[in-house]
Amino acid sequence: MNPLEKLETRRYLTVDLLIGIAISGLMILYSQNFTLVGIVDAIFVAAVILFFIGWILFVSNQNLFDLLIYGVKSFWNGVAGKQNKKSYIEHLETKTMVKKSVYRAMWLSALIVAGVDMVLYGIYKLLEAGIIG
């Protein structure tokens, strides 16, 4: 990885971590559960959301759903009496791809958030067992 890609990945990672923090905060506010269990749950939801957004971007890059989407669009254009402007092959050739660093940073931030969540969950279990606190 060249230095420019590393800088780009760090920037995406920072943004994704901030998104994870925002999702966690919104989940805490939504659930109105300000206990340690509520915080652990909210952070877990943020990690899952970050992972699945990265997964959807990856799947989109692999053109997994493009044929299905193109077919449905063709069907409804046919019902409306229109034709598609591009063939399926032209659609694939002109499709803009998501950079690998975007979804890799999403996955890495999901791992970081999940790691923080596991540490907090461990602390919760230790508190619950009476080992600490």
Backbone hydrogen bonds in HBPLUS format (Angstrom, degrees):
<---DONOR---> <-ACCEPTOR-->    atom                        ^
c    i                          cat <-CA-CA->   ^        H-A-AA   ^      H-
h    n   atom  resd res      DA  || num        DHA   H-A  angle D-A-AA Bond
n    s   type  num  typ     dist DA aas  dist angle  dist       angle   num
A0005-GLU N   A0002-ASN O   3.07 MM   3  5.45 121.2  2.43 108.3 122.0     1
A0006-LYS N   A0002-ASN O   3.08 MM   4  6.42 154.3  2.15 153.2 161.2     2
A0007-LEU N   A0003-PRO O   3.01 MM   4  6.20 157.6  2.06 145.7 150.9     3
A0008-GLU N   A0004-LEU O   2.98 MM   4  6.17 157.4  2.04 143.6 150.2     4
A0009-THR N   A0005-GLU O   2.83 MM   4  6.01 158.1  1.87 147.4 153.4     5
A0010-ARG N   A0006-LYS O   2.90 MM   4  6.12 155.5  1.96 146.5 153.3     6
A0011-ARG N   A0007-LEU O   2.96 MM   4  6.19 153.6  2.03 145.6 152.8     7
A0012-TYR N   A0008-GLU O   2.95 MM   4  6.26 164.0  1.97 152.1 156.0     8
A0013-LEU N   A0009-THR O   2.81 MM   4  5.94 155.6  1.86 146.8 154.6     9
A0014-THR N   A0010-ARG O   2.88 MM   4  6.09 156.0  1.94 146.9 152.6    10
A0015-VAL N   A0011-ARG O   3.03 MM   4  6.32 164.3  2.06 151.5 155.4    11
A0016-ASP N   A0012-TYR O   2.82 MM   4  6.01 161.1  1.86 151.6 157.4    12
A0017-LEU N   A0013-LEU O   2.88 MM   4  6.05 155.3  1.94 148.3 154.7    13
A0018-LEU N   A0014-THR O   3.00 MM   4  6.25 153.7  2.08 145.7 152.9    14
A0019-ILE N   A0015-VAL O   2.88 MM   4  6.19 148.3  1.99 145.4 154.9    15
A0020-GLY N   A0016-ASP O   2.84 MM   4  6.13 153.0  1.91 145.2 152.9    16
A0021-ILE N   A0017-LEU O   2.90 MM   4  6.19 152.0  1.98 146.0 153.2    17
A0022-ALA N   A0018-LEU O   2.91 MM   4  6.13 156.7  1.97 144.5 151.1    18
A0023-ILE N   A0019-ILE O   2.84 MM   4  6.10 160.2  1.88 152.9 158.1    19
A0024-SER N   A0020-GLY O   2.94 MM   4  6.11 159.0  1.99 144.6 150.6    20
A0025-GLY N   A0021-ILE O   2.90 MM   4  6.12 161.4  1.93 149.4 154.5    21
A0026-LEU N   A0022-ALA O   2.88 MM   4  6.11 160.6  1.92 150.9 156.3    22
A0027-MET N   A0023-ILE O   2.87 MM   4  6.05 153.3  1.94 147.7 155.3    23
A0028-ILE N   A0024-SER O   2.94 MM   4  6.20 154.0  2.01 149.7 156.5    24
A0029-LEU N   A0025-GLY O   2.98 MM   4  6.23 160.1  2.02 147.9 153.5    25
A0030-TYR N   A0026-LEU O   2.82 MM   4  5.97 151.7  1.89 144.1 152.7    26
A0031-SER N   A0027-MET O   2.91 MM   4  6.03 162.6  1.94 148.1 152.2    27
A0032-GLN N   A0028-ILE O   2.92 MM   4  5.80 133.4  2.14 139.3 151.3    28
A0039-ILE N   A0035-THR O   3.05 MM   4  6.38 152.2  2.13 149.0 156.7    29
A0040-VAL N   A0036-LEU O   2.92 MM   4  6.13 159.4  1.97 147.4 152.9    30
A0041-ASP N   A0037-VAL O   2.93 MM   4  6.15 161.9  1.97 150.2 155.0    31
A0042-ALA N   A0038-GLY O   2.98 MM   4  6.11 158.2  2.03 142.7 148.7    32
A0043-ILE N   A0039-ILE O   2.96 MM   4  6.15 159.3  2.00 150.7 155.9    33
A0044-PHE N   A0040-VAL O   3.00 MM   4  6.17 152.6  2.07 145.8 153.6    34
A0045-VAL N   A0041-ASP O   3.01 MM   4  6.30 157.1  2.06 149.6 155.2    35
A0046-ALA N   A0042-ALA O   3.09 MM   4  6.36 155.3  2.15 144.3 150.8    36
A0047-ALA N   A0043-ILE O   3.00 MM   4  6.29 153.5  2.07 146.9 153.7    37
A0048-VAL N   A0044-PHE O   2.99 MM   4  6.28 161.0  2.03 153.2 157.9    38
A0049-ILE N   A0045-VAL O   2.94 MM   4  6.14 163.0  1.97 152.1 156.8    39
A0050-LEU N   A0046-ALA O   2.97 MM   4  6.13 163.9  2.00 149.5 153.8    40
A0051-PHE N   A0047-ALA O   2.98 MM   4  6.16 159.9  2.03 147.5 153.2    41
A0052-PHE N   A0048-VAL O   2.96 MM   4  6.17 165.4  1.98 153.7 157.2    42
A0053-ILE N   A0049-ILE O   2.96 MM   4  6.11 152.2  2.03 150.5 157.7    43
A0054-GLY N   A0050-LEU O   3.11 MM   4  6.29 163.1  2.14 146.6 151.1    44
A0055-TRP N   A0051-PHE O   2.86 MM   4  6.13 150.1  1.95 145.0 154.6    45
A0056-ILE N   A0052-PHE O   2.90 MM   4  6.04 156.8  1.95 144.2 149.3    46
A0057-LEU N   A0053-ILE O   3.05 MM   4  6.31 156.2  2.11 147.5 153.8    47
A0058-PHE N   A0054-GLY O   2.96 MM   4  6.20 154.1  2.03 146.5 153.8    48
A0059-VAL N   A0055-TRP O   2.89 MM   4  6.12 165.8  1.91 154.7 158.0    49
A0060-SER N   A0056-ILE O   2.92 MM   4  6.03 152.0  2.00 143.1 151.2    50
A0061-ASN N   A0057-LEU O   3.05 MM   4  6.31 147.8  2.16 141.4 149.4    51
A0061-ASN N   A0058-PHE O   3.09 MM   3  5.13 118.7  2.49  94.8 109.7    52
A0062-GLN N   A0058-PHE O   3.14 MM   4  6.49 137.2  2.33 142.1 153.8    53
A0062-GLN N   A0059-VAL O   3.13 MM   3  5.07 128.1  2.41  93.3 107.0    54
A0064-LEU N   A0059-VAL O   3.42 MM   5  5.89 176.1  2.42 159.1 158.2    55
A0063-ASN N   A0060-SER O   3.20 MM   3  5.22 162.6  2.23 105.4 109.4    56
A0069-ILE N   A0065-PHE O   2.95 MM   4  6.14 168.2  1.96 159.3 162.8    57
A0070-TYR N   A0066-ASP O   2.80 MM   4  5.88 162.7  1.83 150.5 155.9    58
A0071-GLY N   A0067-LEU O   2.87 MM   4  5.97 154.9  1.94 144.5 151.7    59
A0072-VAL N   A0068-LEU O   3.00 MM   4  6.23 161.1  2.03 151.8 156.0    60
A0073-LYS N   A0069-ILE O   2.97 MM   4  6.11 161.0  2.01 148.3 154.1    61
A0074-SER N   A0070-TYR O   2.85 MM   4  6.03 155.3  1.91 146.1 153.1    62
A0075-PHE N   A0071-GLY O   2.91 MM   4  6.12 155.4  1.98 145.8 152.5    63
A0076-TRP N   A0072-VAL O   3.02 MM   4  6.29 169.6  2.03 154.3 155.7    64
A0077-ASN N   A0073-LYS O   2.90 MM   4  6.06 150.8  1.99 145.8 154.7    65
A0078-GLY N   A0074-SER O   2.85 MM   4  6.02 151.1  1.93 144.8 152.9    66
A0079-VAL N   A0075-PHE O   2.90 MM   4  6.25 149.2  1.99 148.2 157.1    67
A0080-ALA N   A0076-TRP O   3.03 MM   4  6.17 149.3  2.12 138.4 146.3    68
A0082-LYS N   A0077-ASN O   2.70 MM   5  4.92 165.2  1.72 155.2 150.1    69
A0081-GLY N   A0078-GLY O   3.10 MM   3  4.91 152.0  2.18  95.3 103.9    70
A0091-HIS N   A0087-SER O   2.87 MM   4  6.11 152.5  1.94 149.1 157.6    71
A0092-LEU N   A0088-TYR O   2.97 MM   4  6.29 154.1  2.04 148.0 154.1    72
A0093-GLU N   A0089-ILE O   2.97 MM   4  6.24 153.1  2.05 147.9 155.6    73
A0094-THR N   A0090-GLU O   3.01 MM   4  6.15 147.5  2.12 147.4 154.6    74
A0095-LYS N   A0091-HIS O   3.08 MM   4  6.01 117.1  2.50 138.5 152.3    75
A0102-VAL N   A0099-LYS O   3.08 MM   3  5.52 145.5  2.21 107.5 116.9    76
A0104-ARG N   A0100-LYS O   2.97 MM   4  6.07 155.6  2.03 155.8 163.8    77
A0105-ALA N   A0101-SER O   3.03 MM   4  5.81 151.5  2.11 129.4 136.5    78
A0106-MET N   A0102-VAL O   3.10 MM   4  6.37 146.9  2.21 138.8 148.3    79
A0107-TRP N   A0103-TYR O   3.00 MM   4  6.19 162.0  2.03 144.1 147.8    80
A0108-LEU N   A0104-ARG O   2.88 MM   4  6.11 159.3  1.93 147.7 153.9    81
A0109-SER N   A0105-ALA O   2.87 MM   4  5.97 159.5  1.91 145.4 151.1    82
A0110-ALA N   A0106-MET O   2.90 MM   4  6.13 148.3  2.00 144.1 153.5    83
A0111-LEU N   A0107-TRP O   2.95 MM   4  6.25 150.2  2.04 145.3 153.2    84
A0112-ILE N   A0108-LEU O   2.94 MM   4  6.25 155.1  2.00 148.2 155.1    85
A0113-VAL N   A0109-SER O   2.89 MM   4  6.06 167.3  1.91 150.3 153.8    86
A0114-ALA N   A0110-ALA O   2.85 MM   4  5.96 156.7  1.90 143.9 151.2    87
A0115-GLY N   A0111-LEU O   2.83 MM   4  5.99 147.9  1.94 142.3 151.2    88
A0116-VAL N   A0112-ILE O   2.97 MM   4  6.31 158.4  2.02 151.9 156.9    89
A0117-ASP N   A0113-VAL O   2.91 MM   4  6.14 153.2  1.98 144.0 152.4    90
A0118-MET N   A0114-ALA O   2.86 MM   4  6.13 150.6  1.94 146.3 153.6    91
A0119-VAL N   A0115-GLY O   3.05 MM   4  6.34 155.8  2.11 148.2 154.2    92
A0120-LEU N   A0116-VAL O   2.98 MM   4  6.27 164.0  2.00 151.9 156.0    93
A0121-TYR N   A0117-ASP O   2.83 MM   4  6.02 150.4  1.92 146.2 155.4    94
A0122-GLY N   A0118-MET O   2.88 MM   4  6.06 152.2  1.95 143.8 151.1    95
A0123-ILE N   A0119-VAL O   2.96 MM   4  6.28 154.7  2.02 148.3 155.1    96
A0124-TYR N   A0120-LEU O   2.89 MM   4  6.14 155.2  1.95 143.9 151.0    97
A0125-LYS N   A0121-TYR O   2.90 MM   4  6.20 158.8  1.94 149.9 155.0    98
A0126-LEU N   A0122-GLY O   2.96 MM   4  6.18 156.3  2.02 148.2 154.7    99
A0127-LEU N   A0123-ILE O   2.88 MM   4  6.12 154.4  1.95 149.6 156.8   100
A0128-GLU N   A0124-TYR O   2.85 MM   4  6.05 153.9  1.92 148.1 156.0   101
A0129-ALA N   A0125-LYS O   2.94 MM   4  6.12 147.7  2.04 143.4 151.5   102
A0131-ILE N   A0126-LEU O   3.03 MM   5  5.35 140.5  2.19 161.0 161.2   103
A0130-GLY N   A0127-LEU O   3.16 MM   3  5.07 145.0  2.29  94.3 104.8   104
